[in-house]
């Protein structure tokens, strides 16, 4: 019986916070807005880049027009610099290779825009044959809407009961619940453990080995 492990990207497979912070700060500075410490971005990200920009802008400047201005400056810069400081979390590559060798399908479901999602996956995991790599795309609602999970399930041919969604935030846990699949929270990402616990996932993992055991037993 086939199994499917769907992973969030930022804060789960890759530590991308420094590059996201640098690109957003560059765009904010370009338009004369105050910038933020990298640590603050841990709570800005998770709902797509437009929401990131909204949270990063001063409260009195959070208009759609300003969000689009920041976006216009952010995307070309981030496209060039999204792998400068980003890196896989320890053990990530080995874990994905283990799943692949044991015929457990893997996929990515991210709120990062599609072009950057594909680029980062291709750059850091070139030898992993993901069943699907989906980021934020035109006409597809962002997580926690479950549509992205349903698309991956349909593409992979694996049923809900054999699917697990793995992420580092409450948005991810809510996405898995909304999709009706098992969820696993990871503690090494951007959000505190308490945020994961609030959604009662099937597992909260502190290391990849716990996820491998969960996938083997489920």
C-alpha positions as CSV (number, residue, x, y, z in Angstrom):
1,X,0.0,0.0,0.0
2,X,1.4,3.4,-1.0
3,X,1.9,6.1,1.6
4,X,2.3,9.8,1.0
5,X,4.2,12.3,3.2
6,X,3.4,16.0,2.2
7,X,5.8,18.6,3.6
8,X,5.6,22.3,4.2
9,X,8.7,24.0,2.9
10,X,9.7,27.1,5.0
11,X,10.4,26.1,8.6
12,X,10.0,22.4,7.9
13,X,12.4,21.3,5.1
14,X,14.4,24.5,4.8
15,X,15.4,27.3,7.2
16,X,14.6,30.2,4.9
17,X,14.0,32.9,7.4
18,X,17.2,34.9,6.9
19,X,16.7,35.2,3.1
20,X,13.0,36.1,3.6
21,X,13.9,38.8,6.1
22,X,16.7,40.2,3.9
23,X,14.5,40.4,0.8
24,X,11.6,42.0,2.7
25,X,13.8,44.5,4.5
26,X,15.4,45.4,1.2
27,X,12.0,46.2,-0.2
28,X,10.8,48.0,2.9
29,X,14.0,50.1,2.9
30,X,13.6,50.9,-0.8
31,X,10.2,52.6,-0.1
32,X,11.3,54.3,3.1
33,X,9.6,52.0,5.6
34,X,11.3,50.7,8.8
35,X,12.9,47.3,8.7
36,X,12.7,44.4,11.2
37,X,15.1,42.0,13.0
38,X,15.3,38.6,11.4
39,X,13.7,37.0,14.4
40,X,10.5,39.0,13.9
41,X,9.9,37.4,10.6
42,X,9.3,34.0,12.3
43,X,5.9,35.4,13.1
44,X,5.3,37.3,9.8
45,X,5.6,34.3,7.5
46,X,3.3,31.4,6.9
47,X,0.3,32.7,5.0
48,X,1.9,33.7,1.7
49,X,4.0,36.7,0.7
50,X,1.2,39.3,0.6
51,X,0.3,38.5,4.2
52,X,4.1,38.7,5.0
53,X,4.3,42.2,3.5
54,X,1.1,43.3,5.3
55,X,2.5,42.2,8.6
56,X,5.9,43.8,7.9
57,X,4.5,47.2,6.9
58,X,3.7,49.8,9.5
59,X,0.1,49.5,10.7
60,X,-1.0,52.7,9.1
61,X,0.5,51.7,5.7
62,X,-1.1,48.3,5.2
63,X,-3.0,49.1,2.0
64,X,-3.3,46.8,-1.0
65,X,-1.4,49.4,-3.0
66,X,1.6,49.3,-0.6
67,X,1.6,45.5,-0.4
68,X,1.8,45.4,-4.2
69,X,4.7,48.0,-4.2
70,X,6.6,45.8,-1.7
71,X,5.9,42.8,-3.8
72,X,7.2,44.4,-6.9
73,X,10.6,45.1,-5.2
74,X,10.7,41.8,-3.2
75,X,10.2,39.3,-6.0
76,X,13.1,40.1,-8.3
77,X,15.5,40.4,-5.4
78,X,14.3,37.2,-3.7
79,X,14.4,35.3,-7.0
80,X,18.1,36.1,-7.1
81,X,18.9,35.7,-3.4
82,X,16.5,33.1,-2.0
83,X,19.3,30.5,-1.5
84,X,22.0,32.8,-0.2
85,X,21.5,32.0,3.5
86,X,18.8,29.3,3.4
87,X,19.7,25.7,4.1
88,X,18.0,22.4,4.9
89,X,17.5,21.5,8.5
90,X,19.9,18.9,9.8
91,X,19.0,15.4,8.6
92,X,16.4,16.6,6.1
93,X,18.2,15.3,3.0
94,X,18.9,11.9,4.6
95,X,15.3,11.6,5.7
96,X,13.9,12.3,2.2
97,X,16.4,9.8,0.7
98,X,15.3,7.2,3.2
99,X,11.6,7.7,2.3
100,X,12.4,7.5,-1.4
101,X,14.3,4.3,-0.9
102,X,11.4,2.8,1.0
103,X,8.9,3.8,-1.7
104,X,7.0,6.4,0.5
105,X,5.9,9.1,-1.8
106,X,6.9,12.7,-0.9
107,X,5.4,16.0,-1.9
108,X,5.7,19.7,-1.0
109,X,2.7,22.0,-0.2
110,X,3.9,25.6,0.5
111,X,2.4,29.1,0.7
112,X,5.6,30.4,-0.9
113,X,5.0,31.5,-4.5
114,X,5.4,28.7,-7.0
115,X,8.5,29.9,-8.8
116,X,10.5,30.2,-5.6
117,X,9.2,26.9,-4.3
118,X,10.3,25.0,-7.4
119,X,13.7,26.8,-7.5
120,X,14.5,26.0,-3.8
121,X,13.4,22.4,-4.1
122,X,15.5,21.9,-7.2
123,X,18.5,23.6,-5.7
124,X,18.6,21.8,-2.3
125,X,17.0,18.4,-3.2
126,X,17.9,17.7,-6.8
127,X,18.0,13.9,-6.3
128,X,14.5,13.6,-4.7
129,X,11.7,12.6,-7.0
130,X,8.8,14.5,-5.4
131,X,5.3,13.4,-6.5
132,X,4.3,17.1,-6.6
133,X,5.9,20.4,-5.7
134,X,3.1,23.0,-5.2
135,X,3.5,26.5,-4.0
136,X,1.1,29.5,-4.1
137,X,-0.4,29.7,-7.5
138,X,-2.9,32.0,-9.2
139,X,-6.5,31.0,-8.5
140,X,-5.6,28.5,-5.7
141,X,-6.3,29.6,-2.2
142,X,-3.5,29.6,0.3
143,X,-3.3,27.3,3.3
144,X,-5.1,26.6,5.6
145,X,-7.5,26.0,2.7
146,X,-7.0,22.3,2.0
147,X,-7.2,22.5,-1.8
148,X,-3.4,22.2,-2.2
149,X,-3.5,18.9,-0.2
150,X,-6.4,17.6,-2.3
151,X,-4.5,18.3,-5.5
152,X,-1.5,16.4,-4.3
153,X,-3.6,13.5,-3.2
154,X,-5.3,13.3,-6.5
155,X,-2.0,13.6,-8.4
156,X,-0.3,10.9,-6.4
157,X,-3.2,8.4,-6.3
158,X,-2.8,7.9,-2.5
159,X,-5.9,8.0,-0.3
160,X,-6.4,10.4,2.7
161,X,-6.0,7.6,5.2
162,X,-2.5,6.9,3.9
163,X,-1.5,10.6,3.7
164,X,0.4,12.6,6.4
165,X,0.9,16.4,6.3
166,X,4.0,17.7,8.1
167,X,4.7,21.3,9.0
168,X,6.0,23.7,11.6
169,X,3.0,26.1,12.2
170,X,-0.6,26.3,13.3
171,X,-1.5,27.1,9.6
172,X,0.0,23.7,8.7
173,X,-1.8,21.9,11.4
174,X,-5.1,23.5,10.5
175,X,-4.5,22.7,6.8
176,X,-4.1,19.0,7.6
177,X,-7.2,19.0,9.8
178,X,-9.2,20.8,7.0
179,X,-8.0,18.1,4.5
180,X,-8.9,15.3,6.8
181,X,-5.4,13.8,6.9
182,X,-3.1,13.0,9.8
183,X,-0.9,15.9,10.8
184,X,2.6,16.0,12.2
185,X,4.1,19.2,13.8
186,X,7.9,19.8,13.9
187,X,9.5,21.8,16.6
188,X,12.6,23.0,14.8
189,X,10.8,25.5,12.6
190,X,9.6,29.1,13.0
191,X,6.7,28.7,15.5
192,X,6.6,27.7,19.1
193,X,5.5,24.2,20.2
194,X,2.4,25.7,21.9
195,X,1.1,26.8,18.6
196,X,1.3,23.2,17.3
197,X,-0.2,21.7,20.4
198,X,-3.3,23.9,20.1
199,X,-4.4,21.9,17.0
200,X,-3.7,18.4,18.6
201,X,-1.7,16.8,15.7
202,X,-1.2,13.1,15.7
203,X,2.5,13.7,16.5
204,X,4.8,16.6,17.5
205,X,8.3,15.7,16.4
206,X,11.6,17.1,17.7
207,X,13.7,15.1,15.2
208,X,13.2,13.4,11.9
209,X,13.6,9.9,13.3
210,X,10.3,10.3,15.1
211,X,8.5,11.1,11.8
212,X,10.1,8.0,10.2
213,X,8.8,5.8,13.0
214,X,5.4,7.4,12.7
215,X,5.2,6.8,9.0
216,X,6.4,3.2,9.4
217,X,3.7,2.5,12.0
218,X,0.8,4.3,10.6
